[in-house]
Amino acid sequence: MHRSCPLLVFALDGQYALRLGAVERVVRAAEITPLPKSLDIVLGVINVHGSVLPVVNIRRRFRLPERAMELSDRMIIAATRRRRVALLVDSVTGVVECTEDDVIAAEAIIPRTEHIDGVTKLGDDIVLIHNLDRFLSLDEEGALDDALKPVR
């Protein structure tokens, strides 16, 4: 029996995905309040039903070209083992069902890829499966905690 591996597929100049278990919901892009003294990859914070969440710029982490936020952009509200975050993405394609057999471990393709968990094919496209738990290093987690203290 093949273990199911549902993915939420999103676009950032290419196809990426998160394991669906980490995703809480997808919302329209909203105004972001800057967060002084924060990490370079943190755009600021948003308020989601009374919770202040950091908005993470995946483009910066993956060294993709910057672009201005557009009305059609989306934010994926997701949870790591340590915190909830909002990820700013260009668009969300939807949920794709695959099995663990369909996923190639990132280490098998590109050794020492910290932020990518695996790779799968979606039609003719290659989809990189993002590992949200390894997105921030422990030092970055601590710096983000310090920057968020005044707004909590």
Steps between C-alpha positions, in 0.01 A plus 500: 500500500631845407487771767309808387691826480255787430674824399390863471661625178587868463689718255807722543656525153465120503303226672551435871300305755444452871379183661131563562531405868700821563241725332224667701339704221558730204396866515521801270811710537448769764677814611821412680619701801880536496683333788808700606819309577374182339660252265556589136258227392218633721292763320310597817192378684127461438210451738304180437198472728685664790830315447806693384682294239833570330479521121789313344642582158585163346641682195787633711575161655514335157684798345224561247453845344305743719165630380240735644198345670194488272128482578489146359772372739413256777626427849525144620443478876707203611652358817847379578577305815583832668267766355228602256612707201354663189681426174457755222459320165405603148209257474369170632434227245316269738532168677665212318482138613817300466662213683832486681620285207446803271739713709875490445700600807680833446827347625491254209500789252677790669696421819468738796176665392374630832165644397387242245358169621455336165409528134203367306360537150171671423430437133811624322601728790740428783362600842735572790347396834591759759592393855350769722651360820850562366422839347644698793820408680502500882682835495238644264220363720654679800540826308139481382380435857690811616354714218145379575511569876385864476193412286367206702 
